[in-house]
Structure formats: C-alpha cells, structure tokens
C-alpha cells in the first residue's frame, strides 16, 4: 500500500478491487466519487444534446446494415453496428449526437451504399436511389 501524507488522495476506477488499512490512531475522512467515462449511460452528461433519429431505406430488393463509423461525443472513429439487415420501407430509431457519422452498407458486406452525417435539427434520414428532396441521401451503388 502506498505511503500517504495528510491531504493525499488515490483515485480508483470502480472496476478495481481496493481497500484501506485500519486506522490505528486519529480519524480518517473520505469522500467517494463514482465515475466511468466509458459508460454509455453517462453520454447525456457531456453537455451535448442527444438526438433521436429515424432512418429509412427506400432501396427495394436490398437489405442494409447501419454502422456508426464516427462517434462525435468521444471524437473517435469506431465501427459499431447499430442495425443489421434493415429491409426497405422499415423505419428504425436510435439515439445519436450531432456530428456522428453513419455508413449504410449492403447487409453482410462492407460495400458502402450511403454516408450519413447527423445534423443539428434533422431527425429523419431516408436512403433512396431517387431522392425527392436535397436532404435525402443518394446511394453510391
């Protein structure tokens, strides 16, 4: 056990087993803070607003996998499958942050169909080979 002086502190991640020695004289005061910065349950404490988004494929005859490729909250590239085998005309819902980047891939492959960047005031994203408005995402087949 490390030798500590008055005012010293040790921080432990909650996953590390730890203990203290018995107090042989005087008093011990402690203050506990529990944290886990990698815990997804803490994402809303970042100051960034969680957006609920809807994704819909209009690509008939094609199933899609939706993959998070850039996590804007943690500012890092990732590869996390959010949905697999999305069929046409089915709408899926998930939480995201502005700046998150998603890839729509042909299901079970790494063939890119569309790239989607989550915007601040947009909650609905349609993947279509014939976009009806500029906010829809054209496929890259």
N, C-alpha and C positions, 0 to 999 in steps of 0.2 A: 504494500500500500504506500502511495507517495506520502512524503512528509509535507504537511501543510502548515502554513502560518495563519495567524488571525487575518481574516478578510479574504483568504484564498478560496477559490471555488473550482469544482470539477463539473463538467457537463458530460452527460451520458445520453446516447440515443436510447429510446425506450426499449430497443431490442437487445441491449447489452445487460446481462445479469450483473448486478453490483450490490454492494452492502457497505455498511460503515462499521468502524470499530466501536467498542463500548466506550462511553465517556467515563474516564477514571476520576476526573475532578472538574469542577466548573459546570458550565452549561453549553449545550450545542443548540444553535438555532439553524433551521434550514428553510429554504424556500424552493418549492418544486415548480418547474415549468415543463410541460409536456409538449413536445413538438415532433413532427416528422414531415419535413419539407417535400418528400416524395409521395406523400399520401394524397391520392386523388380527391379524397374528401375535403382537403384543405384548399382546393383550387379556387373556391369563391372568396377566400381571404386575401387574394393577391391584389385587390383593388381593380382588377379587370372584370368587366361585366360578362357573365355567362349568357350566351345567345342560344336560344332553342331554334334549330334549323330543320327544315324539311328538304329531303332530296327525292326527286322522282325521275325515273328513267322512262323515256318515250321511245326507246330503241327496241322495236318488236323483233322477236326471234333471238334476243341476246340477253344473257344474264350478266350482271355486273357485280364486282367486288368494290367496296368503297374503303379506301385506305387513307388514314391520317399520315401524311408524309412530313409535315412541319408543325410542331407544337409551338404556337406563338406565346403561350404562357411561360414556358420554360426556355423559349428561344433556342430550340434544337431540332435537328432533323430526326425523325423517328420512322418506324414502319409498323403501324398498328392497324390491323383490320377492324373496321368498325361494323361493317355489314358484309356478308358474303351471299352470293347468288341472288341478288336483287332482280326480280322479274319486272318486265315492262308494266307500266301503269300502277305499280305499287309505290306508295309514298312511305319513306322511313324517316324517323325523327331522332335527333341526337342533340347533345349539348356541344357547343364549340365556342371559341374565342375569335374575335376579330383578328385577322392575320393568319389563322390556321389555314393550312393548305391540304386539300384532299385530292387523291387520284381516283378516278373511276377506271377500273381495269376490266378487261374481259374476264369473267369468272374463271378462277383456277389458273390464270396465266399472269404474266407481267406486261401484257400488251395494253398500253395506255390508250384509253378512249377519250378522256377529258380531264383537264386540270381545273380545280375549283379553289378559289381563294375566298375565304369568308369575309364579307364586308360588314360595315358597322350597322346598317339599317336594313339589311336584307335577310329574310328568314326562309325564303323559298327558292330552291335551285332546281331547274329542270334540265335534264340532259337529253338533247334532241338532235337528230340529223337534219332537221328543218326548223331552225329557231324562228319563232314568231315575233320575238322582241329581243333587243340587244342584251338583256340580262340573262338570256338562256345560254347554255354552254354548248357550242357545236362540237360534235365528235371529231376525233382525229384518226378515223379508220383509213 
